[in-house]
Amino acid sequence: MTNKELKKLTRAELLEMLLIQSREKQKLEEELAETRKQLSEKEIRIAESGSIAEAALKLSGVFEAAQRAADQYLENVKRTAEKEAAP
């Protein structure tokens, strides 16, 4: 809308336009706040998934170490049994 057109509007029309703009601004601010909240929640989920993946890798290392210890124990049991079986 041009300046000339704006000058032709009545005070009531101008106030109505201002009211409409104010409502739209409020609506957009609410949408922005909601979008920011959703983004924050997604960032938290991404960070947590990284932590979960990291924890899983650490746990898998624990399980690997436990398996090595179990294998070593079984090997020692076999050697001990063989020594005791040999005359």
N, CA, C and O atoms as a Maestro MAE file, in Angstrom:
{
 s_m_m2io_version
 :::
 2.0.0
}

f_m_ct {
 s_m_title
 :::
 protein
 m_atom[348] {
  # First column is atom index #
  i_m_mmod_type
  r_m_x_coord
  r_m_y_coord
  r_m_z_coord
  i_m_residue_number
  s_m_chain_name
  s_m_pdb_residue_name
  s_m_pdb_atom_name
  i_m_atomic_number
  :::
  1 25 0.847 -1.168 0.000 1 A "MET " " N  " 7
  2 3 0.000 0.000 0.000 1 A "MET " " CA " 6
  3 2 0.898 1.238 0.000 1 A "MET " " C  " 6
  4 15 1.856 1.333 0.767 1 A "MET " " O  " 8
  5 25 0.572 2.149 -0.851 2 A "THR " " N  " 7
  6 3 1.399 3.356 -0.985 2 A "THR " " CA " 6
  7 2 1.049 4.382 0.090 2 A "THR " " C  " 6
  8 15 0.031 4.266 0.773 2 A "THR " " O  " 8
  9 25 1.910 5.384 0.225 3 A "ASN " " N  " 7
  10 3 1.663 6.468 1.179 3 A "ASN " " CA " 6
  11 2 0.373 7.198 0.851 3 A "ASN " " C  " 6
  12 15 -0.384 7.579 1.744 3 A "ASN " " O  " 8
  13 25 0.132 7.388 -0.429 4 A "LYS " " N  " 7
  14 3 -1.070 8.109 -0.859 4 A "LYS " " CA " 6
  15 2 -2.323 7.347 -0.421 4 A "LYS " " C  " 6
  16 15 -3.285 7.938 0.068 4 A "LYS " " O  " 8
  17 25 -2.293 6.033 -0.605 5 A "GLU " " N  " 7
  18 3 -3.433 5.199 -0.205 5 A "GLU " " CA " 6
  19 2 -3.610 5.211 1.319 5 A "GLU " " C  " 6
  20 15 -4.734 5.256 1.819 5 A "GLU " " O  " 8
  21 25 -2.488 5.170 2.049 6 A "LEU " " N  " 7
  22 3 -2.557 5.204 3.505 6 A "LEU " " CA " 6
  23 2 -3.161 6.515 3.999 6 A "LEU " " C  " 6
  24 15 -3.926 6.522 4.963 6 A "LEU " " O  " 8
  25 25 -2.825 7.610 3.352 7 A "LYS " " N  " 7
  26 3 -3.333 8.924 3.764 7 A "LYS " " CA " 6
  27 2 -4.841 9.040 3.564 7 A "LYS " " C  " 6
  28 15 -5.501 9.833 4.236 7 A "LYS " " O  " 8
  29 25 -5.386 8.252 2.642 8 A "LYS " " N  " 7
  30 3 -6.819 8.302 2.365 8 A "LYS " " CA " 6
  31 2 -7.630 7.496 3.381 8 A "LYS " " C  " 6
  32 15 -8.851 7.639 3.455 8 A "LYS " " O  " 8
  33 25 -6.954 6.650 4.162 9 A "LEU " " N  " 7
  34 3 -7.676 5.810 5.123 9 A "LEU " " CA " 6
  35 2 -8.103 6.623 6.336 9 A "LEU " " C  " 6
  36 15 -7.445 7.587 6.728 9 A "LEU " " O  " 8
  37 25 -9.219 6.209 6.919 10 A "THR " " N  " 7
  38 3 -9.688 6.872 8.130 10 A "THR " " CA " 6
  39 2 -8.888 6.380 9.330 10 A "THR " " C  " 6
  40 15 -8.176 5.378 9.257 10 A "THR " " O  " 8
  41 25 -9.022 7.095 10.415 11 A "ARG " " N  " 7
  42 3 -8.333 6.712 11.647 11 A "ARG " " CA " 6
  43 2 -8.756 5.298 12.084 11 A "ARG " " C  " 6
  44 15 -7.918 4.506 12.514 11 A "ARG " " O  " 8
  45 25 -10.034 4.991 11.972 12 A "ALA " " N  " 7
  46 3 -10.551 3.669 12.358 12 A "ALA " " CA " 6
  47 2 -9.943 2.568 11.484 12 A "ALA " " C  " 6
  48 15 -9.590 1.495 11.974 12 A "ALA " " O  " 8
  49 25 -9.826 2.851 10.188 13 A "GLU " " N  " 7
  50 3 -9.229 1.865 9.277 13 A "GLU " " CA " 6
  51 2 -7.753 1.628 9.614 13 A "GLU " " C  " 6
  52 15 -7.266 0.497 9.597 13 A "GLU " " O  " 8
  53 25 -7.060 2.726 9.919 14 A "LEU " " N  " 7
  54 3 -5.649 2.604 10.294 14 A "LEU " " CA " 6
  55 2 -5.488 1.804 11.589 14 A "LEU " " C  " 6
  56 15 -4.602 0.956 11.703 14 A "LEU " " O  " 8
  57 25 -6.359 2.088 12.564 15 A "LEU " " N  " 7
  58 3 -6.302 1.349 13.824 15 A "LEU " " CA " 6
  59 2 -6.618 -0.136 13.603 15 A "LEU " " C  " 6
  60 15 -6.003 -1.007 14.219 15 A "LEU " " O  " 8
  61 25 -7.573 -0.410 12.730 16 A "GLU " " N  " 7
  62 3 -7.914 -1.804 12.406 16 A "GLU " " CA " 6
  63 2 -6.704 -2.511 11.774 16 A "GLU " " C  " 6
  64 15 -6.404 -3.655 12.116 16 A "GLU " " O  " 8
  65 25 -6.026 -1.839 10.869 17 A "MET " " N  " 7
  66 3 -4.823 -2.422 10.247 17 A "MET " " CA " 6
  67 2 -3.753 -2.687 11.304 17 A "MET " " C  " 6
  68 15 -3.092 -3.726 11.297 17 A "MET " " O  " 8
  69 25 -3.598 -1.724 12.211 18 A "LEU " " N  " 7
  70 3 -2.616 -1.868 13.283 18 A "LEU " " CA " 6
  71 2 -2.959 -3.053 14.181 18 A "LEU " " C  " 6
  72 15 -2.074 -3.809 14.583 18 A "LEU " " O  " 8
  73 25 -4.222 -3.210 14.487 19 A "LEU " " N  " 7
  74 3 -4.686 -4.324 15.307 19 A "LEU " " CA " 6
  75 2 -4.421 -5.658 14.609 19 A "LEU " " C  " 6
  76 15 -3.954 -6.606 15.241 19 A "LEU " " O  " 8
  77 25 -4.710 -5.736 13.335 20 A "ILE " " N  " 7
  78 3 -4.461 -6.961 12.559 20 A "ILE " " CA " 6
  79 2 -2.972 -7.288 12.556 20 A "ILE " " C  " 6
  80 15 -2.586 -8.440 12.753 20 A "ILE " " O  " 8
  81 25 -2.141 -6.280 12.334 21 A "GLN " " N  " 7
  82 3 -0.692 -6.488 12.328 21 A "GLN " " CA " 6
  83 2 -0.195 -6.947 13.693 21 A "GLN " " C  " 6
  84 15 0.679 -7.808 13.790 21 A "GLN " " O  " 8
  85 25 -0.757 -6.366 14.738 22 A "SER " " N  " 7
  86 3 -0.363 -6.733 16.099 22 A "SER " " CA " 6
  87 2 -0.711 -8.186 16.393 22 A "SER " " C  " 6
  88 15 0.090 -8.913 16.980 22 A "SER " " O  " 8
  89 25 -1.905 -8.609 15.984 23 A "ARG " " N  " 7
  90 3 -2.314 -10.006 16.182 23 A "ARG " " CA " 6
  91 2 -1.412 -10.962 15.409 23 A "ARG " " C  " 6
  92 15 -1.008 -12.004 15.925 23 A "ARG " " O  " 8
  93 25 -1.104 -10.599 14.177 24 A "GLU " " N  " 7
  94 3 -0.239 -11.449 13.369 24 A "GLU " " CA " 6
  95 2 1.160 -11.538 13.982 24 A "GLU " " C  " 6
  96 15 1.777 -12.603 13.999 24 A "GLU " " O  " 8
  97 25 1.643 -10.412 14.479 25 A "LYS " " N  " 7
  98 3 2.961 -10.408 15.128 25 A "LYS " " CA " 6
  99 2 2.963 -11.338 16.339 25 A "LYS " " C  " 6
  100 15 3.904 -12.108 16.532 25 A "LYS " " O  " 8
  101 25 1.918 -11.269 17.149 26 A "GLN " " N  " 7
  102 3 1.803 -12.126 18.338 26 A "GLN " " CA " 6
  103 2 1.792 -13.600 17.930 26 A "GLN " " C  " 6
  104 15 2.466 -14.432 18.538 26 A "GLN " " O  " 8
  105 25 1.019 -13.906 16.897 27 A "LYS " " N  " 7
  106 3 0.928 -15.289 16.413 27 A "LYS " " CA " 6
  107 2 2.296 -15.782 15.943 27 A "LYS " " C  " 6
  108 15 2.695 -16.903 16.256 27 A "LYS " " O  " 8
  109 25 3.003 -14.955 15.202 28 A "LEU " " N  " 7
  110 3 4.334 -15.330 14.700 28 A "LEU " " CA " 6
  111 2 5.330 -15.507 15.841 28 A "LEU " " C  " 6
  112 15 6.174 -16.402 15.795 28 A "LEU " " O  " 8
  113 25 5.236 -14.658 16.865 29 A "GLU " " N  " 7
  114 3 6.126 -14.794 18.024 29 A "GLU " " CA " 6
  115 2 5.862 -16.115 18.748 29 A "GLU " " C  " 6
  116 15 6.796 -16.775 19.202 29 A "GLU " " O  " 8
  117 25 4.581 -16.499 18.854 30 A "GLU " " N  " 7
  118 3 4.243 -17.772 19.495 30 A "GLU " " CA " 6
  119 2 4.767 -18.953 18.670 30 A "GLU " " C  " 6
  120 15 5.296 -19.917 19.223 30 A "GLU " " O  " 8
  121 25 4.616 -18.870 17.348 31 A "GLU " " N  " 7
  122 3 5.132 -19.925 16.474 31 A "GLU " " CA " 6
  123 2 6.652 -20.030 16.591 31 A "GLU " " C  " 6
  124 15 7.210 -21.126 16.620 31 A "GLU " " O  " 8
  125 25 7.306 -18.879 16.656 32 A "LEU " " N  " 7
  126 3 8.760 -18.871 16.794 32 A "LEU " " CA " 6
  127 2 9.185 -19.512 18.110 32 A "LEU " " C  " 6
  128 15 10.131 -20.299 18.141 32 A "LEU " " O  " 8
  129 25 8.497 -19.184 19.187 33 A "ALA " " N  " 7
  130 3 8.820 -19.765 20.491 33 A "ALA " " CA " 6
  131 2 8.631 -21.278 20.458 33 A "ALA " " C  " 6
  132 15 9.463 -22.015 20.988 33 A "ALA " " O  " 8
  133 25 7.554 -21.746 19.846 34 A "GLU " " N  " 7
  134 3 7.298 -23.188 19.741 34 A "GLU " " CA " 6
  135 2 8.370 -23.867 18.892 34 A "GLU " " C  " 6
  136 15 8.846 -24.949 19.234 34 A "GLU " " O  " 8
  137 25 8.741 -23.236 17.802 35 A "THR " " N  " 7
  138 3 9.771 -23.792 16.923 35 A "THR " " CA " 6
  139 2 11.111 -23.867 17.656 35 A "THR " " C  " 6
  140 15 11.835 -24.856 17.532 35 A "THR " " O  " 8
  141 25 11.435 -22.838 18.405 36 A "ARG " " N  " 7
  142 3 12.683 -22.853 19.175 36 A "ARG " " CA " 6
  143 2 12.663 -23.969 20.223 36 A "ARG " " C  " 6
  144 15 13.676 -24.631 20.448 36 A "ARG " " O  " 8
  145 25 11.513 -24.173 20.857 37 A "LYS " " N  " 7
  146 3 11.377 -25.246 21.848 37 A "LYS " " CA " 6
  147 2 11.598 -26.608 21.193 37 A "LYS " " C  " 6
  148 15 12.314 -27.453 21.730 37 A "LYS " " O  " 8
  149 25 10.980 -26.816 20.030 38 A "GLN " " N  " 7
  150 3 11.134 -28.081 19.316 38 A "GLN " " CA " 6
  151 2 12.588 -28.298 18.906 38 A "GLN " " C  " 6
  152 15 13.104 -29.411 19.006 38 A "GLN " " O  " 8
  153 25 13.245 -27.241 18.446 39 A "LEU " " N  " 7
  154 3 14.645 -27.338 18.063 39 A "LEU " " CA " 6
  155 2 15.506 -27.728 19.260 39 A "LEU " " C  " 6
  156 15 16.391 -28.576 19.152 39 A "LEU " " O  " 8
  157 25 15.236 -27.105 20.388 40 A "SER " " N  " 7
  158 3 15.987 -27.408 21.600 40 A "SER " " CA " 6
  159 2 15.799 -28.872 21.993 40 A "SER " " C  " 6
  160 15 16.762 -29.547 22.358 40 A "SER " " O  " 8
  161 25 14.564 -29.360 21.918 41 A "GLU " " N  " 7
  162 3 14.287 -30.754 22.260 41 A "GLU " " CA " 6
  163 2 15.017 -31.701 21.305 41 A "GLU " " C  " 6
  164 15 15.543 -32.730 21.728 41 A "GLU " " O  " 8
  165 25 15.047 -31.351 20.029 42 A "LYS " " N  " 7
  166 3 15.752 -32.189 19.051 42 A "LYS " " CA " 6
  167 2 17.252 -32.189 19.317 42 A "LYS " " C  " 6
  168 15 17.909 -33.223 19.203 42 A "LYS " " O  " 8
  169 25 17.791 -31.024 19.673 43 A "GLU " " N  " 7
  170 3 19.221 -30.947 19.977 43 A "GLU " " CA " 6
  171 2 19.550 -31.808 21.192 43 A "GLU " " C  " 6
  172 15 20.592 -32.462 21.236 43 A "GLU " " O  " 8
  173 25 18.657 -31.802 22.177 44 A "ILE " " N  " 7
  174 3 18.865 -32.634 23.366 44 A "ILE " " CA " 6
  175 2 18.836 -34.109 22.971 44 A "ILE " " C  " 6
  176 15 19.679 -34.889 23.414 44 A "ILE " " O  " 8
  177 25 17.861 -34.493 22.136 45 A "ARG " " N  " 7
  178 3 17.781 -35.890 21.694 45 A "ARG " " CA " 6
  179 2 19.029 -36.301 20.934 45 A "ARG " " C  " 6
  180 15 19.528 -37.413 21.107 45 A "ARG " " O  " 8
  181 25 19.532 -35.411 20.098 46 A "ILE " " N  " 7
  182 3 20.740 -35.719 19.330 46 A "ILE " " CA " 6
  183 2 21.925 -35.898 20.277 46 A "ILE " " C  " 6
  184 15 22.714 -36.829 20.118 46 A "ILE " " O  " 8
  185 25 22.046 -35.020 21.250 47 A "ALA " " N  " 7
  186 3 23.143 -35.124 22.220 47 A "ALA " " CA " 6
  187 2 23.024 -36.401 23.024 47 A "ALA " " C  " 6
  188 15 24.025 -37.071 23.277 47 A "ALA " " O  " 8
  189 25 21.803 -36.751 23.434 48 A "GLU " " N  " 7
  190 3 21.592 -37.975 24.209 48 A "GLU " " CA " 6
  191 2 21.875 -39.204 23.371 48 A "GLU " " C  " 6
  192 15 22.436 -40.179 23.871 48 A "GLU " " O  " 8
  193 25 21.495 -39.172 22.104 49 A "SER " " N  " 7
  194 3 21.748 -40.342 21.261 49 A "SER " " CA " 6
  195 2 23.249 -40.538 21.086 49 A "SER " " C  " 6
  196 15 23.730 -41.668 21.007 49 A "SER " " O  " 8
  197 25 23.985 -39.428 21.026 50 A "GLY " " N  " 7
  198 3 25.443 -39.541 20.971 50 A "GLY " " CA " 6
  199 2 25.973 -40.159 22.249 50 A "GLY " " C  " 6
  200 15 26.884 -40.987 22.210 50 A "GLY " " O  " 8
  201 25 25.413 -39.764 23.378 51 A "SER " " N  " 7
  202 3 25.832 -40.320 24.663 51 A "SER " " CA " 6
  203 2 25.478 -41.789 24.759 51 A "SER " " C  " 6
  204 15 26.255 -42.586 25.284 51 A "SER " " O  " 8
  205 25 24.305 -42.152 24.254 52 A "ILE " " N  " 7
  206 3 23.879 -43.555 24.287 52 A "ILE " " CA " 6
  207 2 24.783 -44.392 23.396 52 A "ILE " " C  " 6
  208 15 25.184 -45.493 23.773 52 A "ILE " " O  " 8
  209 25 25.102 -43.877 22.221 53 A "ALA " " N  " 7
  210 3 25.985 -44.611 21.319 53 A "ALA " " CA " 6
  211 2 27.364 -44.785 21.954 53 A "ALA " " C  " 6
  212 15 27.974 -45.850 21.868 53 A "ALA " " O  " 8
  213 25 27.835 -43.726 22.586 54 A "GLU " " N  " 7
  214 3 29.135 -43.791 23.254 54 A "GLU " " CA " 6
  215 2 29.105 -44.813 24.391 54 A "GLU " " C  " 6
  216 15 30.047 -45.587 24.557 54 A "GLU " " O  " 8
  217 25 28.037 -44.816 25.161 55 A "ALA " " N  " 7
  218 3 27.892 -45.770 26.265 55 A "ALA " " CA " 6
  219 2 27.845 -47.193 25.728 55 A "ALA " " C  " 6
  220 15 28.431 -48.102 26.316 55 A "ALA " " O  " 8
  221 25 27.152 -47.386 24.622 56 A "ALA " " N  " 7
  222 3 27.075 -48.723 24.028 56 A "ALA " " CA " 6
  223 2 28.458 -49.199 23.600 56 A "ALA " " C  " 6
  224 15 28.809 -50.363 23.791 56 A "ALA " " O  " 8
  225 25 29.235 -48.297 23.023 57 A "LEU " " N  " 7
  226 3 30.592 -48.675 22.621 57 A "LEU " " CA " 6
  227 2 31.438 -49.041 23.838 57 A "LEU " " C  " 6
  228 15 32.205 -50.004 23.803 57 A "LEU " " O  " 8
  229 25 31.295 -48.273 24.905 58 A "LYS " " N  " 7
  230 3 32.048 -48.579 26.123 58 A "LYS " " CA " 6
  231 2 31.610 -49.916 26.699 58 A "LYS " " C  " 6
  232 15 32.441 -50.714 27.134 58 A "LYS " " O  " 8
  233 25 30.293 -50.161 26.702 59 A "LEU " " N  " 7
  234 3 29.797 -51.446 27.204 59 A "LEU " " CA " 6
  235 2 30.292 -52.586 26.353 59 A "LEU " " C  " 6
  236 15 30.641 -53.643 26.877 59 A "LEU " " O  " 8
  237 25 30.330 -52.395 25.053 60 A "SER " " N  " 7
  238 3 30.809 -53.465 24.191 60 A "SER " " CA " 6
  239 2 32.270 -53.762 24.510 60 A "SER " " C  " 6
  240 15 32.695 -54.915 24.429 60 A "SER " " O  " 8
  241 25 33.045 -52.741 24.872 61 A "GLY " " N  " 7
  242 3 34.427 -52.963 25.289 61 A "GLY " " CA " 6
  243 2 34.489 -53.763 26.578 61 A "GLY " " C  " 6
  244 15 35.372 -54.603 26.747 61 A "GLY " " O  " 8
  245 25 33.558 -53.507 27.490 62 A "VAL " " N  " 7
  246 3 33.492 -54.255 28.747 62 A "VAL " " CA " 6
  247 2 33.175 -55.712 28.451 62 A "VAL " " C  " 6
  248 15 33.787 -56.617 29.018 62 A "VAL " " O  " 8
  249 25 32.213 -55.935 27.556 63 A "PHE " " N  " 7
  250 3 31.841 -57.301 27.208 63 A "PHE " " CA " 6
  251 2 32.990 -58.034 26.516 63 A "PHE " " C  " 6
  252 15 33.201 -59.223 26.753 63 A "PHE " " O  " 8
  253 25 33.724 -57.336 25.672 64 A "GLU " " N  " 7
  254 3 34.875 -57.951 25.008 64 A "GLU " " CA " 6
  255 2 35.937 -58.343 26.036 64 A "GLU " " C  " 6
  256 15 36.504 -59.433 25.960 64 A "GLU " " O  " 8
  257 25 36.201 -57.464 26.984 65 A "ALA " " N  " 7
  258 3 37.184 -57.768 28.024 65 A "ALA " " CA " 6
  259 2 36.715 -58.946 28.877 65 A "ALA " " C  " 6
  260 15 37.516 -59.809 29.238 65 A "ALA " " O  " 8
  261 25 35.431 -58.986 29.196 66 A "ALA " " N  " 7
  262 3 34.892 -60.105 29.972 66 A "ALA " " CA " 6
  263 2 35.009 -61.400 29.190 66 A "ALA " " C  " 6
  264 15 35.318 -62.442 29.768 66 A "ALA " " O  " 8
  265 25 34.771 -61.354 27.896 67 A "GLN " " N  " 7
  266 3 34.897 -62.560 27.058 67 A "GLN " " CA " 6
  267 2 36.351 -63.023 27.017 67 A "GLN " " C  " 6
  268 15 36.615 -64.222 27.103 67 A "GLN " " O  " 8
  269 25 37.283 -62.107 26.888 68 A "ARG " " N  " 7
  270 3 38.706 -62.478 26.894 68 A "ARG " " CA " 6
  271 2 39.081 -63.119 28.225 68 A "ARG " " C  " 6
  272 15 39.804 -64.115 28.257 68 A "ARG " " O  " 8
  273 25 38.589 -62.546 29.327 69 A "ALA " " N  " 7
  274 3 38.882 -63.102 30.646 69 A "ALA " " CA " 6
  275 2 38.283 -64.502 30.782 69 A "ALA " " C  " 6
  276 15 38.921 -65.401 31.331 69 A "ALA " " O  " 8
  277 25 37.069 -64.685 30.287 70 A "ALA " " N  " 7
  278 3 36.427 -66.007 30.346 70 A "ALA " " CA " 6
  279 2 37.192 -67.013 29.499 70 A "ALA " " C  " 6
  280 15 37.393 -68.152 29.921 70 A "ALA " " O  " 8
  281 25 37.618 -66.606 28.318 71 A "ASP " " N  " 7
  282 3 38.400 -67.498 27.447 71 A "ASP " " CA " 6
  283 2 39.717 -67.886 28.110 71 A "ASP " " C  " 6
  284 15 40.129 -69.045 28.067 71 A "ASP " " O  " 8
  285 25 40.369 -66.904 28.721 72 A "GLN " " N  " 7
  286 3 41.634 -67.166 29.404 72 A "GLN " " CA " 6
  287 2 41.410 -68.115 30.583 72 A "GLN " " C  " 6
  288 15 42.215 -69.020 30.804 72 A "GLN " " O  " 8
  289 25 40.349 -67.925 31.328 73 A "TYR " " N  " 7
  290 3 40.029 -68.799 32.457 73 A "TYR " " CA " 6
  291 2 39.820 -70.233 31.971 73 A "TYR " " C  " 6
  292 15 40.360 -71.174 32.553 73 A "TYR " " O  " 8
  293 25 39.036 -70.399 30.902 74 A "LEU " " N  " 7
  294 3 38.803 -71.743 30.360 74 A "LEU " " CA " 6
  295 2 40.100 -72.384 29.882 74 A "LEU " " C  " 6
  296 15 40.311 -73.582 30.072 74 A "LEU " " O  " 8
  297 25 40.949 -71.605 29.274 75 A "GLU " " N  " 7
  298 3 42.241 -72.120 28.813 75 A "GLU " " CA " 6
  299 2 43.074 -72.586 30.014 75 A "GLU " " C  " 6
  300 15 43.705 -73.641 29.953 75 A "GLU " " O  " 8
  301 25 43.081 -71.822 31.084 76 A "ASN " " N  " 7
  302 3 43.818 -72.210 32.291 76 A "ASN " " CA " 6
  303 2 43.233 -73.471 32.920 76 A "ASN " " C  " 6
  304 15 43.973 -74.326 33.405 76 A "ASN " " O  " 8
  305 25 41.920 -73.585 32.912 77 A "VAL " " N  " 7
  306 3 41.270 -74.785 33.456 77 A "VAL " " CA " 6
  307 2 41.672 -76.001 32.625 77 A "VAL " " C  " 6
  308 15 41.973 -77.057 33.181 77 A "VAL " " O  " 8
  309 25 41.680 -75.863 31.306 78 A "LYS " " N  " 7
  310 3 42.068 -76.976 30.429 78 A "LYS " " CA " 6
  311 2 43.520 -77.390 30.695 78 A "LYS " " C  " 6
  312 15 43.826 -78.579 30.791 78 A "LYS " " O  " 8
  313 25 44.406 -76.401 30.811 79 A "ARG " " N  " 7
  314 3 45.827 -76.720 31.060 79 A "ARG " " CA " 6
  315 2 45.991 -77.422 32.409 79 A "ARG " " C  " 6
  316 15 46.735 -78.395 32.536 79 A "ARG " " O  " 8
  317 25 45.289 -76.912 33.394 80 A "THR " " N  " 7
  318 3 45.369 -77.534 34.723 80 A "THR " " CA " 6
  319 2 44.842 -78.959 34.676 80 A "THR " " C  " 6
  320 15 45.424 -79.858 35.283 80 A "THR " " O  " 8
  321 25 43.749 -79.168 33.964 81 A "ALA " " N  " 7
  322 3 43.175 -80.521 33.836 81 A "ALA " " CA " 6
  323 2 44.124 -81.440 33.097 81 A "ALA " " C  " 6
  324 15 44.259 -82.609 33.456 81 A "ALA " " O  " 8
  325 25 44.786 -80.929 32.068 82 A "GLU " " N  " 7
  326 3 45.728 -81.741 31.304 82 A "GLU " " CA " 6
  327 2 46.943 -82.118 32.160 82 A "GLU " " C  " 6
  328 15 47.427 -83.247 32.089 82 A "GLU " " O  " 8
  329 25 47.433 -81.171 32.967 83 A "LYS " " N  " 7
  330 3 48.566 -81.439 33.842 83 A "LYS " " CA " 6
  331 2 48.216 -82.496 34.874 83 A "LYS " " C  " 6
  332 15 49.020 -83.375 35.181 83 A "LYS " " O  " 8
  333 25 47.012 -82.397 35.400 84 A "GLU " " N  " 7
  334 3 46.590 -83.361 36.425 84 A "GLU " " CA " 6
  335 2 46.331 -84.731 35.801 84 A "GLU " " C  " 6
  336 15 46.499 -85.749 36.473 84 A "GLU " " O  " 8
  337 25 45.929 -84.778 34.539 85 A "ALA " " N  " 7
  338 3 45.651 -86.055 33.861 85 A "ALA " " CA " 6
  339 2 46.942 -86.730 33.436 85 A "ALA " " C  " 6
  340 15 46.989 -87.957 33.345 85 A "ALA " " O  " 8
  341 25 47.984 -85.967 33.174 86 A "ALA " " N  " 7
  342 3 49.270 -86.561 32.737 86 A "ALA " " CA " 6
  343 2 49.979 -87.199 33.925 86 A "ALA " " C  " 6
  344 15 50.052 -86.600 34.998 86 A "ALA " " O  " 8
  345 25 50.530 -88.476 33.730 87 A "PRO " " N  " 7
  346 3 51.216 -89.145 34.844 87 A "PRO " " CA " 6
  347 2 52.540 -88.559 35.185 87 A "PRO " " C  " 6
  348 15 53.209 -89.036 36.102 87 A "PRO " " O  " 8
  :::
 }
 m_bond[347] {
  # First column is bond index #
  i_m_from
  i_m_to
  i_m_order
  :::
  1 1 2 1
  2 2 3 1
  3 3 4 2
  4 3 5 1
  5 5 6 1
  6 6 7 1
  7 7 8 2
  8 7 9 1
  9 9 10 1
  10 10 11 1
  11 11 12 2
  12 11 13 1
  13 13 14 1
  14 14 15 1
  15 15 16 2
  16 15 17 1
  17 17 18 1
  18 18 19 1
  19 19 20 2
  20 19 21 1
  21 21 22 1
  22 22 23 1
  23 23 24 2
  24 23 25 1
  25 25 26 1
  26 26 27 1
  27 27 28 2
  28 27 29 1
  29 29 30 1
  30 30 31 1
  31 31 32 2
  32 31 33 1
  33 33 34 1
  34 34 35 1
  35 35 36 2
  36 35 37 1
  37 37 38 1
  38 38 39 1
  39 39 40 2
  40 39 41 1
  41 41 42 1
  42 42 43 1
  43 43 44 2
  44 43 45 1
  45 45 46 1
  46 46 47 1
  47 47 48 2
  48 47 49 1
  49 49 50 1
  50 50 51 1
  51 51 52 2
  52 51 53 1
  53 53 54 1
  54 54 55 1
  55 55 56 2
  56 55 57 1
  57 57 58 1
  58 58 59 1
  59 59 60 2
  60 59 61 1
  61 61 62 1
  62 62 63 1
  63 63 64 2
  64 63 65 1
  65 65 66 1
  66 66 67 1
  67 67 68 2
  68 67 69 1
  69 69 70 1
  70 70 71 1
  71 71 72 2
  72 71 73 1
  73 73 74 1
  74 74 75 1
  75 75 76 2
  76 75 77 1
  77 77 78 1
  78 78 79 1
  79 79 80 2
  80 79 81 1
  81 81 82 1
  82 82 83 1
  83 83 84 2
  84 83 85 1
  85 85 86 1
  86 86 87 1
  87 87 88 2
  88 87 89 1
  89 89 90 1
  90 90 91 1
  91 91 92 2
  92 91 93 1
  93 93 94 1
  94 94 95 1
  95 95 96 2
  96 95 97 1
  97 97 98 1
  98 98 99 1
  99 99 100 2
  100 99 101 1
  101 101 102 1
  102 102 103 1
  103 103 104 2
  104 103 105 1
  105 105 106 1
  106 106 107 1
  107 107 108 2
  108 107 109 1
  109 109 110 1
  110 110 111 1
  111 111 112 2
  112 111 113 1
  113 113 114 1
  114 114 115 1
  115 115 116 2
  116 115 117 1
  117 117 118 1
  118 118 119 1
  119 119 120 2
  120 119 121 1
  121 121 122 1
  122 122 123 1
  123 123 124 2
  124 123 125 1
  125 125 126 1
  126 126 127 1
  127 127 128 2
  128 127 129 1
  129 129 130 1
  130 130 131 1
  131 131 132 2
  132 131 133 1
  133 133 134 1
  134 134 135 1
  135 135 136 2
  136 135 137 1
  137 137 138 1
  138 138 139 1
  139 139 140 2
  140 139 141 1
  141 141 142 1
  142 142 143 1
  143 143 144 2
  144 143 145 1
  145 145 146 1
  146 146 147 1
  147 147 148 2
  148 147 149 1
  149 149 150 1
  150 150 151 1
  151 151 152 2
  152 151 153 1
  153 153 154 1
  154 154 155 1
  155 155 156 2
  156 155 157 1
  157 157 158 1
  158 158 159 1
  159 159 160 2
  160 159 161 1
  161 161 162 1
  162 162 163 1
  163 163 164 2
  164 163 165 1
  165 165 166 1
  166 166 167 1
  167 167 168 2
  168 167 169 1
  169 169 170 1
  170 170 171 1
  171 171 172 2
  172 171 173 1
  173 173 174 1
  174 174 175 1
  175 175 176 2
  176 175 177 1
  177 177 178 1
  178 178 179 1
  179 179 180 2
  180 179 181 1
  181 181 182 1
  182 182 183 1
  183 183 184 2
  184 183 185 1
  185 185 186 1
  186 186 187 1
  187 187 188 2
  188 187 189 1
  189 189 190 1
  190 190 191 1
  191 191 192 2
  192 191 193 1
  193 193 194 1
  194 194 195 1
  195 195 196 2
  196 195 197 1
  197 197 198 1
  198 198 199 1
  199 199 200 2
  200 199 201 1
  201 201 202 1
  202 202 203 1
  203 203 204 2
  204 203 205 1
  205 205 206 1
  206 206 207 1
  207 207 208 2
  208 207 209 1
  209 209 210 1
  210 210 211 1
  211 211 212 2
  212 211 213 1
  213 213 214 1
  214 214 215 1
  215 215 216 2
  216 215 217 1
  217 217 218 1
  218 218 219 1
  219 219 220 2
  220 219 221 1
  221 221 222 1
  222 222 223 1
  223 223 224 2
  224 223 225 1
  225 225 226 1
  226 226 227 1
  227 227 228 2
  228 227 229 1
  229 229 230 1
  230 230 231 1
  231 231 232 2
  232 231 233 1
  233 233 234 1
  234 234 235 1
  235 235 236 2
  236 235 237 1
  237 237 238 1
  238 238 239 1
  239 239 240 2
  240 239 241 1
  241 241 242 1
  242 242 243 1
  243 243 244 2
  244 243 245 1
  245 245 246 1
  246 246 247 1
  247 247 248 2
  248 247 249 1
  249 249 250 1
  250 250 251 1
  251 251 252 2
  252 251 253 1
  253 253 254 1
  254 254 255 1
  255 255 256 2
  256 255 257 1
  257 257 258 1
  258 258 259 1
  259 259 260 2
  260 259 261 1
  261 261 262 1
  262 262 263 1
  263 263 264 2
  264 263 265 1
  265 265 266 1
  266 266 267 1
  267 267 268 2
  268 267 269 1
  269 269 270 1
  270 270 271 1
  271 271 272 2
  272 271 273 1
  273 273 274 1
  274 274 275 1
  275 275 276 2
  276 275 277 1
  277 277 278 1
  278 278 279 1
  279 279 280 2
  280 279 281 1
  281 281 282 1
  282 282 283 1
  283 283 284 2
  284 283 285 1
  285 285 286 1
  286 286 287 1
  287 287 288 2
  288 287 289 1
  289 289 290 1
  290 290 291 1
  291 291 292 2
  292 291 293 1
  293 293 294 1
  294 294 295 1
  295 295 296 2
  296 295 297 1
  297 297 298 1
  298 298 299 1
  299 299 300 2
  300 299 301 1
  301 301 302 1
  302 302 303 1
  303 303 304 2
  304 303 305 1
  305 305 306 1
  306 306 307 1
  307 307 308 2
  308 307 309 1
  309 309 310 1
  310 310 311 1
  311 311 312 2
  312 311 313 1
  313 313 314 1
  314 314 315 1
  315 315 316 2
  316 315 317 1
  317 317 318 1
  318 318 319 1
  319 319 320 2
  320 319 321 1
  321 321 322 1
  322 322 323 1
  323 323 324 2
  324 323 325 1
  325 325 326 1
  326 326 327 1
  327 327 328 2
  328 327 329 1
  329 329 330 1
  330 330 331 1
  331 331 332 2
  332 331 333 1
  333 333 334 1
  334 334 335 1
  335 335 336 2
  336 335 337 1
  337 337 338 1
  338 338 339 1
  339 339 340 2
  340 339 341 1
  341 341 342 1
  342 342 343 1
  343 343 344 2
  344 343 345 1
  345 345 346 1
  346 346 347 1
  347 347 348 2
  :::
 }
}
